[in-house]
Amino acid sequence: MRREPDDRNDAVPEGKPSFEYRREGSGGKATALITAGILLLIFFLQNLDAADINFLFWDWEVAIALAIGIAAVLGYVLGWGFAWIRRRAKRDRTPARD
């Protein structure tokens, strides 16, 4: 039996999901992200007091929120970088499939 390219009734092969669904509302991830953003904003506004930050031979006077924000961003970047390196190493070890 020859299959026509415009046959829309048989667009999804058997055994594979079509991934068609109807989504309503913003979902849990969006709600969690908005809540985290609001809490982060409140945290920054409540921690604007100055603090001395010493690192090696440097000494800065910055807001506590800024220091914690910079540390959080650096932690995120380092975590993302290590995960990227691990994914790349895993992909390079995995033999190619035919």
Order of alpha helices (4+ residues) and beta strands (2+ residues): alpha-beta-beta-alpha
